[in-house]
Amino acid sequence: MLNLNVFQGRDLNSILSQVYTHVLKDGRQSCPRGQMVLEAPRPVVIDLESHRHPWTLMPGRKLNPYFAVAEVIWILAGRKDVEFIAYYNKNMSQFSNNGEDFDGAYGDRLRNWPEYQKQERGLYYSDEDTRTFQLDFIDQIGLVCNRLKKDPNSRQAVMSLWDPARDLKEGSKDYPCNNLCYFSLRDEQLDMSVIRRSNDMLWGLPYNQIQFYFIHALIAGELGAWVGRYTEFVQNMHVYMDNYPELLKKVQARLDLDRKMESPFTEDCEPFNGSMRITFSQFETFKRMFFEIETDWRCRYPTIKTSHIKQIAEMMEAQGVPEFWARTMLYIPMAYIAKKRDKPELHDFLVAQIDPALLWLVEDFNKKKEAV
């Protein structure tokens, strides 16, 4: 009998080698959409502690911290445009149908979910249905916060990312892998559970951990709660065998050598609960100032200066934005722009200012590739 596999640990680093070993040693081959994959034979459950951190050290594969942070901001801002996120990861554009936006963008679905309201004239729901509707949008994150503020014991704090009206139709390049989020607020601790239909353990898993940690941190911050336990149910954990053959060899080699994937943090490290939380109003301040300077640096300014970014960070903090956001979450994407615009001294200055919780990952990403 095949049992459900549950992996529990402090953070993803502490259990990643177990998840890899399970898929690589016990997995079965499958070929969805003509692409060969090795998949876990049964669903996988990952259960992580409250004092986890979101950053993951990948064996044989470098996780891009610039893209990871930019994507978090992009998601929380409710955006779905290709232009912004493709600057930090050009491969993202291949998942857009029209080259302008994404069908399944998490931020857009969480913060701009379409709602149909009946009206006398307007948009027809379908050719067969003579009723007419007005299209409106709802912020699921905001509604979940309101529900838990009114009833902290509520069991109805649910957010949906899968839309049958859009996602059961064929033809899109972008169907959301994450489908449902549940929240439970008890004893001033907010626990989060996620149901995921599909997860590539080399490509999606580490980035999903980062994305949903910060969604968790935003809601906890708004509620004045601590970031609690995180549990995810993955229906299909897999790796694409054809897409990453060399990478897969590196991972397998490290597992065969029993080279442990250790977290850079120990039990004595300070919890990450406080520093990464942010309220709605604080995030709105951050978002407004971030996108203004980011657009200027990326698209318009002929010169970019250290004094400019320092001034923005100080202004953010003066308006109540938490230090981690006003420094690390601001500086990481801006350091990437400096890097792309061939400003190494500015890049190094910005990186030197970020939280140590992320500094090691930036340094690891910028190291020259080493042989396994």
N, C-alpha and C positions, 0 to 999 in steps of 0.2 A: 504494500500500500504506500502511495506517495503522500507524505505529510506536507502540510503548509509550513513553509520555512519562515521563521521569525528571527530577525537579527536585532539584538538589543545592545546599546552601547552609549557612551557619553556623547559622542559625535560621530559623524560619518567616517572620519579617519579610523576610529577604533574598530569598525566592523567592515571596512571596505574590502580587506583581503578575504574575509569570509564570504562576502557576496560574490566577489570575483571567482573564488575557488568553486563555489556552488554552481555558477553558470558555466564556467569553463570545463569543469570535471563532470557535472551531472546533466548538463544541458542537452537538448535535442535540436536537431537541425530543422529549419523551416524556411519557406521561401515566399514571404508576402510581397506582392508587387514585383515579383521576379528578382528579389534581392535575398541572397543567402544570409540567414541569421542563425546564431546559436542562442536558444532561449531556455530559461528556467522551465522545468516541466510542470511546475505549479506556481500559483501566485506567491509573491514575496512580500513580507511585512517588515518594515524598518521602524524601530521604536527608539527614539533618542531622548536624552535627559533634558531637564530644564536649562541647566547651565552649559548648554552646548554652544559652539561657535559655528558659523556657517561656512568657513573656508576649508577647502579640502586639498590635501596633498595627493597628487595623482602619480602613480608609478609609471614611468615611461611616457607620460603625457603631461604637457604643461597646461595648467589651467590659466586662462587669460584674465587677470584681475581688472584690467582696464575695461574690457568688454563686460565683465560680470557686474561691475559697479554701474556702468552706464545703462545696462539692461534693467537693473533694479529701479533706477530713477525713471526710466522710460515706462516701465510697467506701472509703478505707483502713480505716475502722472496720467495714466489712462490713455497713453498714446499707442498708435498702431502704424505710424509712418515708417517707410523704408529708409528715407534719407538719413535720419539721425542715427539709427542703430547700425546701419550698414557702414557708416564711417568707422565704427569700432570693430566691426566684423563683417567684411564684405561678403562672406559666404551666406549671410542671412538673406540677402536679396533673392537667392534662388527659390525661396519658399513663398515669394509673393506672386500672385496671379497677374497683376497689372504693373508691377514695378514701382507702385506708389505706396501701397499699404498691405497689411496682412489680414487674411480672413479670421485667423484664430488667435490674434494677439491677446495675451492674458490681461494686460492692463485695460484694453478697450472693453473686453467682456466683463471685467470686474467693476469698472467705473462708468461704463456707458452701455449697459445692457438695454437692448431695444424693448420698448413696451408699447403695445397697441391699445389705443383708447378709441372707443366708438364715437363717431361724429356723423353729422348729416351728409357731408360731402368730403371726399378726400381719397386716400389710398385704398385700393381694393386689396383685401387679404389674399384672395385667389380669384382665378377666372370663374370658378364655379360658385363662389360665395358672394352674394350681393351686398353683404354688410360692408360698411366703410369704416376705416379706422384712421386715427391720427397717430403718427409715430412720435414717441417720446423716449427719453432715456432715464435709467435709474442707476444710482451708484450703489452697488451691492455691498461694498465695504462700509459705506456710510450707514446703510440700512441695518447691517449686522451690528454695528456699534450702537445704534439707537435701540435695537431690540434688547441687547445685553445691558444697556444703561437702565432701561425700564424694568427689566426682569433679569437680574444677574444669574438666576437659576434656570433660565430658559434653555430648552433643548431644541430650539428652532432656529439657531444661528447657523444658517447654511448658505453657502455661495455656490453657484453653478457656473461651470465654464463650458459645458457641453450643451449645444443647442440643437435639438433634433431637426428643427426647421432648416438649419444650415448644414449641419454636419452629417446627416444621413444621406445627403445628396452627393453624387460623385462629381469629380472634376476639379476640386480644390487642391492646391499644393500645401495647404496649411490647416490641418485639423488639430485641435488642442489635445495634447497628451494627458494633461491634468483636467479632471472632470468635475470633482466635487470637493468642497472644503467644509469642515465642521468645526465649531468652536464650543468649548465648554469653560465657563468661568466659575471657579470654586476657590474659596479661601484666597482671593486676590491673585490667583494664578490662572492665566488663560492657556488652556491646552488646545492644540490644533491637530486635526486629522485630515489627511488628503487621500482621495481615491484617484489613482492614476491608471489609465488603460494600458499604457505602453511606456517603456523607459529604456533607452539605450544606456547601458551602464558606463560607457566610456564618454559619450557625448552629452547626454542629457542629465544623468544623475547628479553630478557635482554642481551644475548650474541650477538645477531645480531646487537643490538644497538652499542655495543662496537666495533665489527668488522668493521662495515661500517662507524663509526665515524673516525677511524684511516685511513681507505682507503680515506675518505674525506680529512682528515688532511694531508696525504701524497701528494695528488694532489694539494691541496691549497698551501702547503708549496713549492712545486716545481714551482708553478705559481706565487708565491709571493702575493697570495691573502688571504683574510680572510675566515675562515670556515663559510659558510652561512647557510641558512635554510636547513632543512632535511625533506623530505616528503617520506612516503612509502605507497604503495597501497598493501594491503594484501588480496588476493583472498579468502583465507580460514583461519580465525583465530579460533583456537580451543584449547581444552585441552583433553588429554587422560584420560578417567575416570578410566580405569582399572590399568594403570601404576602407577598413583600417588594418590591412594584413600585417604591415610592419609594426604598427602600434600594438596589435594583438600579440605579436611575437615577443615584444618587449615586456608586456604585462605577464605573459606566460613564463618567460625566462625568470623574472623576478619572483614569481610565485614558486617556481620549481626550486629556486635557490633559497626559498624560505626567507626572503628579504622582507621584513615587516614594514608595513606602511604606518609609521607611528605619527600620532598627532604632535605638532610642535608645542603643544600645551600640556601641562601636567595638572595633577589634582590641586596643586597649590596656586594655580592661576586664578586671577580674579574672575568672577562670573561676568558674562557678557550681557546680562539682562538689562542693566541700566543704560549703558552707553549708546546702544544702537536703537533704542526706542525713540519714537517721535510722535507728536500729536498731529492731528489734521491741520490745525492752524500753523504750527511750526513747519510742517512739510510744504504748505502752500507758500510760505515766505521763502523757504529754500528753493522750491521749484521756480518761482518767479525770477529770483536773482540768478539761479544757476543757468536756466535756459537763455537768459539775456547775455551773460558773459560767454557761455559756451558757444552760442551762435556767432558772437562777435569774433572770438578767437578762431573758431573753425572756418568761418566764411568771409569775414570782412576786414578785421584789423591787419594792416600791413606789418605792424610790430606788436609783440606781446611782452609785457613787463611783469617782473616779480611784484612790484609795488601795487599793481592793479589787482592781482588776485588776492594779495594780502589784505587789501582794503575791503574787498567783497567779503572775505572770511570774517573780518572784524565787524562789518555791518550785519552779517547774518547773526553772529553771536549777540550783538547788541539788541537785535530784534527777537531774541529768545530761541534761536535755532541751536540745538545741542551741539557741543563741541565736536563729537564724532562726525556729525553731518557737515558742519561748517568747515571742517578741516579735511578729514579723510574722504568723505563722499564727494566733496567739492574738488579736492586736489587730484584724486586719481584720474578722472577723465581729462582734467586740464593738463596733467602730466603727459598723458597720451598725445594730446594735441601738440604739446611742446616737442615731444619725441618725433612726431610725424613732420613737424615744421623745422626739424633739424636745430632744435634749441636744447642741447644736452645739459647745459648748466641749469637752465630753468627746470627741466625735467627732474634733475637730481635734487634741486632745492625743494620742489614740491613733494617728491617721494620721501625726503628726509623728515617732512613734517607730519606724515600720516601715522595712524595708530599702529603700534607694534603688532597688533592682531592681524594686520594685513601686510606689513612691511616685508616679512619673510617670503610671502607669496609673490610679491612684485620682484624681489631679488631672485627668486627661483625662476620666474618666467624669463627674466632678462639674462640668465646664465647661458653660456654657449652649450649646445647640445653635447651630451656626454654619451659614450658607448655604454651599453648595459653590461 
